[in-house]
Amino acid sequence: MKHTIDSPFVHRFVPATQLHRPVLLLLHGNGGNENDLIGLGESLLPGAALLSPRGNVTENGMRRFFRRLSDGVFDVEDLKARSLELALFVENSKTEYGLSDRPIVAVGYSNGANIASGLLFARPDLLAGACLLRPMVPYNPDPDPDLSQKRILILAGSRDTTMPRNEPDRLAEMYLQFGASVRLKHQPAGHALTNDDLTEAAGWLSTSFAS
């Protein structure tokens, strides 16, 4: 079921069946929508509440969370503004759906992974961590955010041709510099997700947040 609250995002919310589990903030990739990652979220952490917004930017008819200047070149000012917009949505959702006492973990794919990093940089208080699937470095924040209590999983594709090969490593180093606990794994894959990605992400979520 689709919901609208006092926020600029069309979204879906799936209530938890296991209340001790964290909320998964599902952030789709380029061209996706609020329905794309619901099945993924249900398989990664069964019983968790799912909060899945639709990106507000349209590029060539496809939905995104922030604008680009060209392929692989982000509009950083727009990314920063959209991250704050997403932060407001998360805050409103916590109140609307009674999630204030629950940790929230972002699960983002591609464009969604990059806005998840933007959200962590802008409002680290809102997230307990993030599972970043095929991310890039969004920008260099100044000042450095304090991410000392955050857990981050980065799953990169060793054959991913959509970004420079060292991008995931640069991002992992950045998160370590900000104090986060980071796991980086290069999967033998391209930009698309594989069953190995899902197995790795599910194991990490269960170990890190659902024990």
C-alpha positions in Angstrom: 0.0 0.0 0.0 1.3 3.5 -0.9 1.3 6.2 1.7 1.7 10.0 1.8 2.6 11.8 5.0 3.8 15.4 5.5 6.8 14.9 3.2 7.7 15.3 -0.5 8.1 11.6 -1.1 5.6 9.0 -2.4 6.6 5.9 -0.5 5.6 2.5 0.9 5.7 1.4 4.5 5.6 -2.2 5.5 5.1 -2.7 9.3 7.4 -5.0 11.3 6.3 -8.5 12.3 9.4 -8.7 14.5 9.6 -5.6 16.6 13.2 -6.1 17.8 14.6 -5.8 14.3 15.7 -2.4 12.9 13.8 -0.5 10.2 15.2 -0.8 6.7 15.2 2.4 4.7 15.1 1.1 1.1 16.6 3.4 -1.5 16.2 2.3 -5.1 18.6 2.7 -8.0 18.3 4.8 -11.2 15.0 4.3 -12.9 13.5 2.5 -9.9 10.5 3.4 -7.6 9.2 2.7 -4.2 8.2 -0.9 -5.0 11.6 -2.1 -6.4 13.4 -3.1 -3.2 10.4 -4.3 -1.1 11.1 -7.9 -1.9 14.8 -7.4 -1.4 14.2 -5.9 2.1 11.8 -8.8 3.0 14.5 -11.3 2.1 17.4 -9.5 3.7 15.9 -9.1 7.1 12.6 -11.0 7.5 10.2 -9.4 9.8 11.8 -5.9 9.8 9.7 -2.8 9.0 10.4 -1.4 5.6 10.3 2.2 4.5 10.8 2.8 0.8 10.6 6.3 -0.8 10.5 7.1 -4.5 13.2 9.5 -5.7 11.9 13.0 -6.6 14.2 13.7 -9.5 13.4 12.6 -13.1 16.2 12.2 -15.6 15.3 11.0 -19.1 12.1 9.7 -17.8 13.7 7.7 -15.0 13.4 8.4 -11.2 16.5 9.3 -9.2 17.2 10.7 -5.8 19.4 13.6 -7.0 20.5 15.2 -10.2 23.7 14.6 -12.3 25.6 17.0 -14.4 26.6 14.1 -16.7 27.2 10.4 -16.5 29.2 9.8 -13.3 29.3 13.5 -12.4 27.0 14.4 -9.5 25.3 17.7 -9.0 26.8 18.0 -5.5 24.7 20.9 -4.3 21.5 19.1 -5.4 22.7 15.9 -3.7 23.3 17.9 -0.4 19.8 19.5 -0.7 18.1 16.2 -1.5 19.9 14.5 1.4 18.3 17.1 3.8 15.0 16.5 2.1 15.3 12.8 2.7 16.3 13.4 6.3 13.1 15.3 6.9 11.1 12.4 5.3 12.9 10.0 7.7 12.1 12.2 10.7 8.5 12.5 9.8 8.2 8.8 9.1 9.6 8.0 12.6 6.8 10.0 14.1 4.0 8.9 11.7 4.8 5.2 12.0 5.9 5.0 15.6 9.6 4.2 14.8 11.3 6.7 17.2 12.7 3.9 19.4 14.0 1.8 16.5 17.3 1.9 14.7 17.2 2.7 11.0 19.6 1.1 8.5 19.7 2.3 5.0 19.9 -0.3 2.2 20.7 1.6 -1.0 21.5 0.4 -4.5 23.5 2.5 -7.0 21.9 6.0 -6.9 20.1 4.9 -3.7 23.5 4.0 -2.2 24.9 7.4 -3.0 22.0 9.3 -1.4 22.4 7.0 1.6 25.9 8.3 2.0 24.7 11.8 1.5 22.2 11.2 4.4 24.9 9.8 6.6 27.1 12.8 5.9 24.3 15.3 6.5 22.4 13.7 9.4 24.4 10.8 10.9 22.0 10.9 13.9 19.2 9.4 11.8 20.9 6.1 10.8 22.5 3.3 12.7 24.3 2.2 9.5 24.0 1.4 5.9 24.3 -1.4 3.4 25.7 0.2 0.2 25.3 -1.8 -3.0 27.5 -0.5 -5.9 28.2 2.9 -4.4 30.5 5.8 -5.4 32.0 8.6 -3.4 29.2 11.2 -3.4 31.4 14.2 -2.3 34.0 15.1 0.3 32.1 16.5 3.3 33.5 19.5 5.2 33.7 19.2 8.2 34.1 15.5 8.6 30.9 13.8 10.1 31.3 11.8 13.3 30.4 8.2 12.2 32.1 6.5 15.1 29.0 4.4 16.1 28.0 3.5 12.5 28.3 0.2 10.7 28.8 0.2 7.0 28.8 -2.6 4.4 30.0 -1.8 0.9 29.5 -4.4 -1.8 31.3 -3.6 -5.0 31.4 -5.4 -8.4 34.9 -6.2 -9.6 33.6 -6.0 -13.2 31.5 -2.9 -12.7 32.1 -0.5 -15.6 29.8 2.3 -14.4 32.4 3.8 -12.2 36.2 4.1 -11.7 37.5 0.8 -10.2 38.9 2.4 -7.1 35.7 4.2 -6.1 34.5 1.7 -3.5 37.9 1.6 -1.9 38.0 5.4 -1.7 34.6 5.4 -0.1 35.6 2.7 2.4 38.7 4.7 3.4 36.6 7.8 3.8 34.1 6.0 6.1 37.0 4.6 8.2 38.5 8.1 8.5 35.1 9.2 9.9 35.2 6.5 12.5 32.8 4.0 11.1 33.1 0.2 11.3 33.4 -0.8 7.6 33.2 -4.1 5.7 34.2 -3.8 2.0 33.8 -6.8 -0.3 34.4 -6.9 -4.1 32.1 -9.4 -5.7 32.9 -11.1 -9.0 30.1 -9.2 -10.8 29.2 -6.1 -12.7 26.8 -3.3 -11.6 23.8 -5.7 -11.3 23.2 -7.5 -8.0 23.8 -11.2 -7.7 22.7 -13.9 -5.2 26.1 -13.6 -3.6 25.4 -9.9 -2.9 22.1 -10.8 -1.2 23.7 -13.6 0.9 26.5 -11.3 2.0 24.1 -8.4 2.8 21.6 -10.6 4.7 24.4 -12.2 6.8 25.9 -8.7 7.6 22.5 -7.3 8.6 21.7 -10.3 10.8 25.1 -10.2 12.5 25.3 -6.5 12.9 21.7 -5.5 13.8 19.4 -8.4 14.5 21.3 -10.6 17.0 
